[in-house]
Amino acid sequence: MFSCVASQPIFNTKMEIFGYELLYRAGKRSVQFDATDLNMATKEVLLTAFSDIGIEEITGGRKAFVNFTADLLMEEVPHMLSSNILVVELLENTRPTEQLLKKCRKLRESGYLIALDDFEYREEYEPLLDLADIVKIDFVRSGEAQIENAVRQINRGRRKILLAEKIETHEALEFAKSFGFTLFQGFFFCRPTMNTAKAVDSDAVARMNLLRMIYDPDVSFFDLAELIKRDVVISYRLLKIVNSAYYGLEYTVNGILHAITILGLVEVRKWVTLIIFHQANAGKPNELIRMGLIRGLFMEKLAVQMNRRRVKDEYFMIGLFSLADVILGSPMAAIMAETHLNQDICGPLVTGEGERARLLDIIRHIERAEWGEAAEIAESCGISQEKVFQFYLDAIREAQKLL
């Protein structure tokens, strides 16, 4: 038996991370939320996330939304975890018995936030609505009329935080905002928004020029050092990375040329790219940078596992650049044309075809808790499910050290 926890981000109206919902996967043949014993499923989430992995590494100290059954509420299992980080989600089939309502009141008194998952209004849920802090509504399963009615009933004499689930497009995001939703869960933030009529700003041009220069195959250590030193922010962040726990050096690196000499051109290119993405990501969710880095680290581990250590940096770049179109606001093909990245990196990102593109699809499926699809691709490439999910968790840990 092995398990894996996926974390799906939840944003506020400023596109800042409010928290993560933890989604569970266990066993060799499970697909999505597959446990027949829901109590055991939640206990596995808690054991994996709060003990085996470390909740700080998954959520970065933000709220963790976890589903609890009525049985676990009656056993007071949520009280085992800190109210500072845990949000108690009640499943949609939870019956509001007097005993359960009493346990919910105790949770509220202890400082826990309570969320109602996949909420569809019925009069019998009124007592739970009174106790809940957050109400989650599925925007795929619910039509506009259902959403409007639910919001009207929820807001009748109450002030609740409304969370829109399964928001997959920017249009759906704006629609949810118009109904008063202030928290949003889904992968809308991974979709590019490009305004072709808008002139490209000078900062964007400078970033693309820098990317092009650092990937010039003829660039020397000295040339690259001079390029980096022109930007104080890039210089500072590169030195912070090289002196971080990720590399564990026994001495302090104080100069850019020294950093390049220690790390080598390939490593420096990777981290300068990440820093440039950070700068370009202003006004967009920081989760994009975190996801890109996790994808890069994950792809690198797959390369090593498949005996392709010699080109593991190419795999890293495929993962890191997989969200470049969203971050930079330009089509992927245009970004690839501006860099000197080779076709083995550009091809999978532009066409979405080939083995490397399929490997990238593994982590995309894991991010969405599409366990069956991830496992199928992994096994077709000769990689066990256990390895794939371990690589994902390891990538999360390593990314946390670097961000």
C-alpha positions, -999 to +999 in steps of 0.1 A: +000+000+000+012+035-008-005+069-008-002+103-023-017+137-015-024+163-041-029+199-031-052+221-051-048+258-045-076+281-033-073+318-042-088+350-028-099+379-049-064+393-050-052+360-065-033+353-033-032+317-019-057+314+009-051+277+013-050+242-003-075+214-004-058+181+002-069+153-021-062+116-013-050+087-034-041+052-021-037+017-034-025+003-067-057+005-087-075+036-074-085+064-098-099+095-080-113+096-045-114+059-043-114+047-007-145+027+001-140+036+038-142+074+039-130+074+075-098+056+065-093+079+035-093+110+057-070+093+082-046+085+054-047+122+043-039+133+078-011+108+083+005+115+049+002+153+049+007+161+086+032+134+095+049+117+065+054+147+043+049+177+067+020+200+062+042+231+060+059+217+029+025+212+012+007+244+022+036+268+030+018+275+063-016+284+047-049+267+054-054+230+047-089+220+037-096+184+046-128+164+042-142+148+074-170+123+077-197+125+104-181+096+121-147+114+124-164+145+137-181+124+164-147+110+173-134+146+175-105+137+151-101+173+139-091+184+174-059+164+169-047+191+145-041+228+149-070+252+143-045+276+129-041+256+097-069+231+095-103+239+078-128+212+085-148+203+054-181+185+058-191+162+030-222+170+010-240+139+025-235+149+061-268+148+080-272+176+106-282+155+136-282+172+170-251+152+181-232+163+150-243+200+154-230+198+190-196+187+177-196+215+151-203+240+178-173+227+198-151+231+167-162+267+163-156+274+200-121+259+195-113+283+167-117+259+137-131+271+104-159+249+090-166+245+053-196+228+036-184+209+006-203+207-028-232+225-012-267+223-027-293+241-007-320+221+012-339+234+041-327+206+064-292+221+060-301+254+077-286+244+111-253+236+093-254+268+074-257+288+106-225+271+119-204+271+087-178+298+079-173+288+043-197+274+017-183+257-014-204+254-046-194+233-076-196+255-107-194+226-131-222+206-115-245+236-107-263+257-133-266+295-131-301+293-116-290+268-090-261+290-080-282+321-078-308+303-056-281+288-033-264+322-029-297+338-021-306+312+006-271+312+021-271+350+024-305+352+040-297+368+073-262+354+073-227+365+061-207+335+048-176+332+028-185+318-006-160+295-024-164+287-061-151+252-069-140+239-103-133+273-118-115+264-150-116+296-171-112+334-165-147+339-177-160+315-149-139+334-124-155+367-133-190+351-133-183+338-097-171+372-086-204+387-098-223+365-074-202+376-044-178+346-043-145+356-027-126+323-028-119+303-059-106+268-065-097+254-100-071+257-127-082+289-143-049+305-133-030+280-155-047+294-186-029+321-206-045+355-210-030+374-239-039+407-254-025+408-289-036+444-294-016+456-264+020+468-271+047+448-255+061+467-225+098+475-223+103+452-192+089+422-211+112+429-240+142+431-216+132+398-200+129+381-234+163+395-244+179+383-212+164+348-217+177+348-253+212+358-242+216+333-213+206+304-235+231+315-262+253+284-267+283+306-271+279+326-239+309+324-216+310+324-178+323+360-178+296+372-203+269+356-183+282+371-151+282+406-166+246+401-179+234+390-144+252+417-125+233+444-144+202+433-126+204+438-088+173+416-081+185+387-102+220+389-086+205+390-051+182+361-057+208+339-075+232+343-045+203+335-021+196+303-040+233+291-043+237+298-005+204+280+004+200+246+021+192+231-013+229+231-021+242+228+014+276+245+007+300+247+037+310+282+027+293+314+015+293+324-021+295+362-024+300+369-061+281+362-093+311+348-112+319+326-082+283+313-082+285+305-119+318+287-114+304+266-085+271+258-101+280+257-138+262+273-167+234+248-169+224+253-132+227+291-134+205+292-165+178+272-147+177+295-116+180+328-136+150+316-157+131+310-125+140+345-112+130+361-145+096+343-143+092+357-107+097+392-120+074+387-150+047+372-127+038+404-110+000+406-107-004+369-113-007+341-087+027+331-072+014+296-074+024+296-110+061+299-100+058+272-074+040+248-099+066+255-126+095+247-102+078+216-089+072+204-124+108+210-133+121+191-103+097+163-110+107+160-146+143+159-136+137+130-113+119+111-141+149+116-164+172+101-138+149+072-131+148+065-169+186+064-171+187+098-189+208+116-163+229+132-191+198+152-203+181+156-170+185+194-173+165+194-205+137+176-186+139+202-158+135+230-184+105+214-200+088+214-166+099+249-156+089+264-190+055+246-191+038+276-177+059+302-195+031+313-218+009+321-187+037+339-168+051+359-198+017+365-215+030+353-249+023+322-270+045+293-262+058+291-298+068+328-297+087+323-264+105+292-277+115+311-309+130+339-287+153+315-268+181+292-278+165+262-262+170+231-284+142+213-302+141+185-276+129+211-251+109+233-274+091+205-293+072+189-264+061+224-251+049+237-285+034+206-300+025+186-268+036+155-286+063+129-279+074+110-248+086+140-229+052+157-234+036+126-220+058+126-190+049+162-184+012+151-185+019+128-155+023+157-131-005+177-147-028+148-139-014+145-104-021+183-098-057+176-106-059+144-086-065+124-118-047+095-103-057+069-129-045+089-159-012+097-142-006+060-133-015+048-168+011+071-185+037+063-159+033+025-163+034+028-201+068+045-197+081+018-174+078+038-141+060+024-111+032+044-095+051+043-062+081+061-078+060+087-096+041+098-065+073+098-044+090+120-070+061+144-068+063+147-030+101+150-031+097+178-057+073+197-034+099+194-005+128+206-027+107+235-041+099+247-006+136+250+002+141+272-029+111+296-027 
